[in-house]
Amino acid sequence: MSTAEGRTRPAWRGWAVVAVLVVVVAGLLHAWRNTNVLTEDRLCGGLVSAEETDAVLPGSGRLDADGAGLDDDLTDTVCRIKKSSVALGSGESELTVRVWEEQGDDLIGAGRSPALSTTSFFSGKVTGGVDTYTGWALLPEKCWDTQPVIVRVSTTKPVSGRDAFAALVTDTARAVAAAAKCGDLPEKPGPLVSPVSDEARPVSEGQVCRLDGFAVRGQVPTGTKVLEAGQKAPADLWSCKLTLDDRSRESVRADGFITYTASKDPLIAAAVRKAPGTSKGKAPDGREAEFVSPQAMILPCAEGGPLYVTSELGLQYLEARKSHPDLPKRDAYFAPFMKAAAKTFDCAAPTG
């Protein structure tokens, strides 16, 4: 072997080592920037599962969290998680977790987000709901102060699936309650109660909103087609929005004519009782009830827990009354619904 050959081989070996190191570093950099191989199992101070967040947010990329866990004041807790990648066309998505107080009668109120008629509810050991962008879960009563406390999760992009989203929301609520030492929740929710269909559908007179004997004749403008949207009744958490299929402005039509809600979930009833001004009174069928407003009350049932029922008229009703002054006044809409809901949800009045 010549002297020149002996001097050349070590140089080539050095370049080979450098090349290997470059590949390794590039691989580690790719894993760090575009995947969650090097990400902690839980983010936001242990409150949020990285695996479940990755499954819920669309696309691929790395998760970066901005939030250290529970705030000293539980209801000031906020954490944001961004999913991003340097890969072309990957885009970014973000998930935000908040813990806040919610007035009890607004938990399933008509004006809340996500919209009731598009929500998939879950109930049982944990209570909440999700749609394609927003989810919430109610924390145990021990976590409440003056009003109920919820964990709310929202995303900037449509989630990959509602079952996965509900699991993430529930697990996050469980972690919050555990960290605050105010109760136990499961890691997974019960079965989802989803809307009957993606689109609103024509009502069936006498079975409006799938309620036994419920009709809208005389309560809407004559000859107007009425559409319904919501979950199948009965269910522990249920809603139904009626919309007039007319020429209403888009914002008015989106608000609907009237929204009905009902719940046999005991935690919802406990939350509603926290609403200011709740008082005793007589329901339209004569039974004693707990009134939140003339159109919202908790009914005692002969068997099982109480039934919370409420109705809220929308912008379409207000617009319709301008051209149809013969439409019933606001209070006239609640009684027929309450009686049909009590029958459908198996809430007979207590005897005696």
Summary of the structure (lengths in Angstrom):
residues: 352
radius of gyration: 26.9
end to end distance: 111.8
largest distance: 113.1
contacts: 1156
relative contact order: 0.11
helix: 31%
strand: 26%
